[in-house]
Amino acid sequence: MALSACERGSQIGTRLLVSAESLTKAAQRLILPRDALAPEYGADQISPDFKPNGSIDPAAADYLALKANGFADYRLEIGGLVERPLRLSLAELRARPSRIQITKHDCVEGWTAIGQWSGAKLSALLDEAGLRPEAKYIVFHCFDALTQTEDGPRYYESIDLIDARHPQTILAYDMNGEVLGVPHGAPLRLRVERQLGYKHAKYIRRIEAVESFDHIEGGKGGYWPDRGYEWYAGI
């Protein structure tokens, strides 16, 4: 009976968390216009020490091979529910429409830091690929495993099309005026400035447009959401 009661309590707690997440998302989307910008800062406000977090040096063989060659052979794949799949080098990404922004990173652990990011606009890349009507989410598949082992589960995250098309959502290849370093996600990382830090996927391997998360890992839309974190981490 006690176990049964605990199970029911767990189920109720899970439903409450899902309900609270939906309420947070609905409230933010109601209050803030879709294109409302996260605060941006001056160059004199950039943090002298921007803490790298999570994975800082992926151990996967495919990543190590790319790193050894200075990422010259890196290609970003954009596929899934798109009309024109893309496979782009870093040079080709740098030639796409871009944005520079100085923003604050809010980590779920409680620390913040301000950095300058330069990168390709995700919205422009999705337009180039041509999203199919049934596409609802954009999934970022990464090279890193938080266990720092070759065969550990690789990190992934996802956002909906509203955040994907936000003007500050970019695929960053530069940080603070320099080429993005390995601890911060080289060669390419997501910046989705109205979300908490764990949504900002690093070491992006490929991007997939999907209708649902049912076929991906734990089905919750991200490495940490699969482990109990909220999928929507809007701030």
N, C-alpha and C positions, 0 to 999 in steps of 0.2 A: 504494500500500500504506500509506504514511504517513497519507494522508487517510482511508483506510478505518479505520485503527487509531484515529485521532483521533475519528472519528465513533462508533466502538464505545465509546471511552472516555467520550465525552459522554453516550451513552445510558446507560452504567453509572452515571455520576455523577448523572444525572437520576433513575434508579431508586433510588439510595441516598438522595438528598434526599427523594423521596417516602416512602421507607421510614422515614427519620428523623422526618419530619413526622408520619406515622401513629403512630410509637412515642411521640413527645412527647404527642400528643393522647390516646392510650390511657393513658399513665402518669398524666397530669394527671387524667383522668376517673376513673381507678382510685383515686388517692390522695385527691382532693378530692370531698366530697359535691357534688351538683349545685347546691345552694343555698348553698354555702360562700361567704362574703363576702370580697371584696378588702378589705385594711386601710382603715379610715376614720380621719380625723384631726380635730383641733380647729381652730377658727377661727383661733387664733393661729399655726397652722402653714401657713396658705395662703401660697403663694409670692408675693412682691411683684412679680415679673416672670414671667408665664407666656408663654413664647415661642410666638407663632403660627407654624405650620409648613405646608409645602406651599403650596397656593393661599391667598392672603390677600385677594383682591379679584377675583372672577370677572368675565370680560369678556363672557359670553354675553348676547345682547340680551334674552332672556326674564328673566334674573336682574336685569339693570340696570333693567328696567321695574318689577319688583317692589320693588327697593331704592329707587327714586325715590319710591315711594308709601309708604315705611315698612313694606313687606310687608303692607299692608292687604288686598291682593288675593291673597295667598299661600294656596294650598290644598294640603294634603298628601294625595296619593292613595295608597290602600292597595288593591292589587288582585292579580291573578294567581290562584293557587289558593285563593280565598276564596269563601265563600257570600254575603257581603254587602259588596261593595266600598264603601270609605269615601272621602269627600272633605271634609277638615276644615280650617277656618280656625285661625289661631293662638289666637283666643279660645276656640274649641271644644276645641282641644288642652289649653289651660290649665284647662278645666273637667273634663277626664278625670282618673282616678286618677294621682297624681303622687308623686314622691320627691325629697328633697333629700339630697345626699351630698357629703362632702369626701374626695376620693380623689387618688391619685398617678397622673400620666400618665407612662408609660414609653415614650420614643421609641426606635425602632430605631437612631437615630443615637447614642444613648448618654446623652442628657440626660433629666432628670426634672423635674417641677413638680407642685405640689399646688394644686388648685382646688376651689371649691364649684360644684356643678352642680344645677340644678333642672329637672325635666322630666317628661313623661308616661311612665308605665310602658309599655314596649313590649308586655309580656305582656297587659295589659288591652286594648290596642288590637287585638291579634291575636284575643283572645277575642271582642271586639265584631264584628270582621270575619268570624270563623268560619272557621278554617283547614280546608281540605278534607283528607281522610285522606292523599292522595298528596303533600302539601306536606312538603318536607324542609329547605328553606333559605329564609332571608329575605334578599332582595337590596335594597340601598339605591342608588338611582340619583340622581346628584348634578348640580348645575348647573355645577360647575367643571370646567375643563380645565387640567391642570397646565402646559400650554404657554401659558396665559393668552391664548389666541386664541379667536375666535368659533367656529371650525370644528374645533378640536382634539378628540381623543377625551375624552369626559367621564369623570370619576372615578366609580367604583362599587365597592362592597364587599359582602360577604355573611357571614352567620353561620348556624350550624345552630340547630335549635329549642331545644337545651339552653341555649345562650348567649342566644337570643332571649327565653326565659322566665325568665332569671336575674333575681332581684329588683333587682339594681343596673344592669340594662340599661334605659336610658331614652333618650328623645328630648329632649335638653336645649334649652330656650329661654332660660334664664337662666344667667349665670356670675358667681360671686362677688357675688350679690345684685343684679345689674343685668341688664337685657335683653342677651342674647347679641350681641356685636359682630360686624361683618363679618369681621375677620381670623380670628376663632375659629369661623366657620361659620354666621352668621346666615342665615336665621331659625331653623334647626333642625339639630342635629347629633346623631350617635349617641354615646352613652357605653356602652361594653361593657368594664367595668373589669377583667376577667381576661384582656384581650388587649392586645397592643402597640398603639402609637399609630396606625399606619397603618390599623388596622381601624376606627377611630373616625371614620366618614365625616362630612364637613362638607357644608353647603349641600344638605341632602337635598331632592330634588325629588319623588320618589315611592318607594314601597316595593312590592316584588313578591314574593309567595310562589311558589316554584318547586319542581319535583321534581329538576331537575338544572341545570347551568350550560351545557349544550351549545349553547343558542341565544343565549347572551349573550357578546358581544365575543370574547375569546380562549378562552373556555370554562373558565377556571381559577378563576372565582369572585371576581375583583377586579382592579382596575387594576394593582396591583403584583404580585399572583400571576401575572397574564398575562405579566409581565416578569421572572419568576424568583423572586420572593419566596415564602415559605411562605404557603399559604392559612390554615392554622391557626397563629396566633401567640400561643398561650396563655402566660400567665406565672403 
